[in-house]
Amino acid sequence: MEQRELNVELRTMSGKNGCRKLRSNDLLPGVVYGKGMDAVSVTVKPKELAAAIAGEGGLNHLITLKGGGSLNGNTVIVADLLRGALRGEFRHVDLHRVNLAENVRVEVAFNLVGTAKGVKDGGMLDFAMHAVEIECLPTQIPEHIDVDVTELTVGHSIHISNLQLPAGVKVLADPRASIVSVLGKGREEEAAPAAE
């Protein structure tokens, strides 16, 4: 996964009024935290944060901090991003400092590949699990996990245990959990009663 950059400034304003004032000046309040460090209050520009998390992989992009005193050069991922309920604007961001040599836990989306045989036979695709929590080194975080549904027939499912995972990636969900299924009767089953 590519690494992005984000300018940060140390923040002195806090509380609701301080954060409101920052947002009115087009600045986003945030915090940087991680193992072996005290949490540091920061501000970022919303447009720069949007650029840093744009595209596939979103919040899991590795971001190098620029500025912010001792934070300069640290690698982070977005641990939490609070958005406004109506317009979806950024309200607050939590940045988690990561050690590139230590595993992290993140949620990664599934990407369905192909058209299921069962759908071609009249079944309905049931995409039950859209993302899963994984554990791996920060540099090994995949943008998504491909799930090939091409051979999936009516009445069958693809489970966590069926996944082909990238090297170094461990899924933390139940291996028996169903990701995607094809529901309904196939054309051959529907045609059988009619023939009788």
C-alpha positions as CSV (number, residue, x, y, z in Angstrom):
1,M,0.0,0.0,0.0
2,E,1.3,3.4,-0.9
3,Q,2.3,5.9,1.8
4,R,0.8,9.4,1.8
5,E,1.8,12.6,3.6
6,L,-0.3,14.8,5.9
7,N,0.7,18.2,7.4
8,V,-0.2,18.5,11.1
9,E,0.2,21.4,13.6
10,L,0.2,21.1,17.4
11,R,-3.1,22.2,18.9
12,T,-3.5,24.3,22.0
13,M,-7.3,24.9,21.8
14,S,-9.4,22.2,23.3
15,G,-13.0,21.7,24.5
16,K,-16.2,22.3,22.5
17,N,-15.6,26.0,22.0
18,G,-12.0,25.6,21.0
19,C,-12.9,22.8,18.5
20,R,-15.8,24.9,17.1
21,K,-13.4,27.8,16.6
22,L,-10.9,25.6,14.7
23,R,-13.6,24.2,12.4
24,S,-14.8,27.8,11.6
25,N,-11.2,28.5,10.5
26,D,-11.3,25.4,8.2
27,L,-9.1,23.3,10.6
28,L,-9.9,19.8,11.9
29,P,-9.1,18.9,15.5
30,G,-7.5,15.6,16.0
31,V,-5.3,13.5,18.3
32,V,-2.2,11.4,17.6
33,Y,-1.6,8.4,19.9
34,G,0.2,5.2,20.0
35,K,2.2,2.7,22.0
36,G,4.8,4.3,24.3
37,M,3.7,7.9,23.7
38,D,1.3,10.4,25.3
39,A,-1.6,11.5,23.2
40,V,-0.8,14.7,21.3
41,S,-3.6,17.2,20.2
42,V,-3.2,18.4,16.6
43,T,-5.0,20.2,13.8
44,V,-5.1,19.2,10.1
45,K,-6.7,20.7,7.1
46,P,-9.8,18.7,6.1
47,K,-8.9,18.8,2.3
48,E,-5.4,17.4,3.0
49,L,-6.9,14.6,5.2
50,A,-9.4,13.8,2.4
51,A,-6.6,13.6,-0.1
52,A,-4.6,11.3,2.3
53,I,-7.4,8.8,2.6
54,A,-8.8,9.1,-0.9
55,G,-9.1,6.0,-3.1
56,E,-9.3,2.3,-2.4
57,G,-8.0,1.4,1.0
58,G,-9.3,4.6,2.5
59,L,-8.7,4.8,6.2
60,N,-6.0,2.1,6.1
61,H,-3.5,4.2,4.0
62,L,-0.2,4.6,5.7
63,I,0.3,8.3,6.3
64,T,3.6,10.1,7.1
65,L,3.2,13.1,9.3
66,K,4.8,16.4,8.4
67,G,5.3,19.1,11.0
68,G,4.0,18.8,14.5
69,G,7.4,19.0,16.3
70,S,8.3,15.5,17.5
71,L,5.5,14.0,15.4
72,N,7.3,14.9,12.2
73,G,8.2,11.7,10.2
74,N,5.9,9.4,12.3
75,T,3.8,6.9,10.4
76,V,0.1,6.7,11.3
77,I,-3.2,5.3,10.1
78,V,-6.6,6.8,10.7
79,A,-8.1,4.9,13.7
80,D,-11.3,6.9,13.9
81,L,-12.9,9.6,11.8
82,L,-15.9,11.4,13.2
83,R,-18.3,12.9,10.5
84,G,-21.2,15.3,10.8
85,A,-24.6,13.5,10.8
86,L,-26.2,15.6,8.0
87,R,-23.5,16.7,5.6
88,G,-20.8,14.1,6.4
89,E,-18.2,16.7,7.0
90,F,-15.1,15.8,9.0
91,R,-15.5,16.7,12.7
92,H,-12.5,15.0,14.5
93,V,-9.8,12.5,13.5
94,D,-7.8,10.0,15.6
95,L,-4.5,9.1,14.2
96,H,-2.8,5.9,15.5
97,R,1.0,5.9,15.3
98,V,2.2,2.5,14.0
99,N,5.5,0.7,14.2
100,L,6.3,-0.7,10.7
101,A,7.8,-3.8,12.4
102,E,4.8,-4.6,14.5
103,N,1.4,-6.1,13.5
104,V,-1.7,-3.9,13.5
105,R,-5.4,-4.8,13.4
106,V,-7.5,-3.1,10.7
107,E,-10.7,-3.7,8.8
108,V,-10.4,-4.4,5.1
109,A,-13.2,-4.6,2.5
110,F,-14.0,-7.6,0.3
111,N,-14.0,-7.2,-3.4
112,L,-16.2,-9.6,-5.4
113,V,-14.6,-10.8,-8.6
114,G,-16.6,-12.4,-11.5
115,T,-20.2,-13.4,-11.9
116,A,-21.4,-16.4,-10.0
117,K,-22.7,-19.4,-12.0
118,G,-25.7,-19.6,-9.6
119,V,-26.7,-16.0,-10.5
120,K,-26.6,-16.9,-14.2
121,D,-28.9,-19.9,-13.3
122,G,-31.4,-17.6,-11.8
123,G,-30.2,-17.4,-8.2
124,M,-29.7,-14.2,-6.1
125,L,-26.3,-13.2,-4.8
126,D,-26.3,-12.6,-1.0
127,F,-23.2,-10.5,0.0
128,A,-23.5,-11.0,3.7
129,M,-20.0,-9.8,4.9
130,H,-18.6,-6.7,3.3
131,A,-15.4,-6.3,5.3
132,V,-13.3,-8.2,7.9
133,E,-10.8,-7.5,10.6
134,I,-7.3,-8.6,9.8
135,E,-3.9,-8.6,11.4
136,C,-0.6,-7.9,9.6
137,L,2.4,-5.6,9.3
138,P,1.4,-2.0,8.4
139,T,3.2,-2.4,5.1
140,Q,1.2,-5.5,4.2
141,I,-2.3,-4.0,4.6
142,P,-4.1,-4.9,1.4
143,E,-6.4,-2.3,-0.2
144,H,-9.1,-5.0,-0.4
145,I,-9.4,-8.8,-0.3
146,D,-10.6,-10.4,-3.6
147,V,-13.3,-13.0,-3.4
148,D,-13.7,-14.9,-6.7
149,V,-17.4,-15.9,-7.0
150,T,-17.2,-17.3,-10.5
151,E,-17.7,-21.0,-9.5
152,L,-20.3,-20.3,-6.8
153,T,-23.6,-22.2,-7.5
154,V,-27.1,-22.0,-6.0
155,G,-27.2,-23.1,-2.4
156,H,-23.5,-22.7,-1.8
157,S,-21.4,-20.1,0.0
158,I,-17.9,-18.9,0.3
159,H,-16.6,-18.8,3.8
160,I,-13.7,-17.1,5.6
161,S,-11.8,-20.4,5.5
162,N,-12.0,-20.4,1.6
163,L,-10.1,-17.1,1.2
164,Q,-6.8,-16.8,-0.6
165,L,-5.0,-14.3,1.6
166,P,-1.9,-12.2,0.8
167,A,1.3,-13.3,2.5
168,G,1.5,-12.2,6.1
169,V,-2.2,-11.4,6.5
170,K,-4.3,-13.2,9.2
171,V,-8.1,-12.9,9.3
172,L,-9.5,-12.5,12.8
173,A,-13.1,-13.6,12.0
174,D,-14.6,-17.1,12.5
175,P,-13.4,-19.3,9.6
176,R,-16.9,-20.7,9.3
177,A,-18.5,-17.2,8.7
178,S,-20.2,-16.8,5.3
179,I,-19.0,-14.0,3.1
180,V,-21.2,-14.5,0.1
181,S,-23.9,-17.0,-1.0
182,V,-26.2,-17.7,-3.9
183,L,-29.8,-18.1,-2.8
184,G,-32.9,-19.4,-4.7
185,K,-33.6,-22.2,-7.1
186,G,-31.6,-22.7,-10.3
187,R,-33.2,-22.9,-13.7
188,E,-32.8,-26.7,-13.9
189,E,-34.6,-27.1,-10.5
190,E,-37.5,-24.8,-11.7
191,A,-37.8,-26.7,-15.0
192,A,-38.0,-30.1,-13.4
193,P,-41.6,-29.8,-12.0
194,A,-42.8,-28.4,-15.3
195,A,-41.4,-31.4,-17.2
196,E,-43.3,-33.8,-14.9
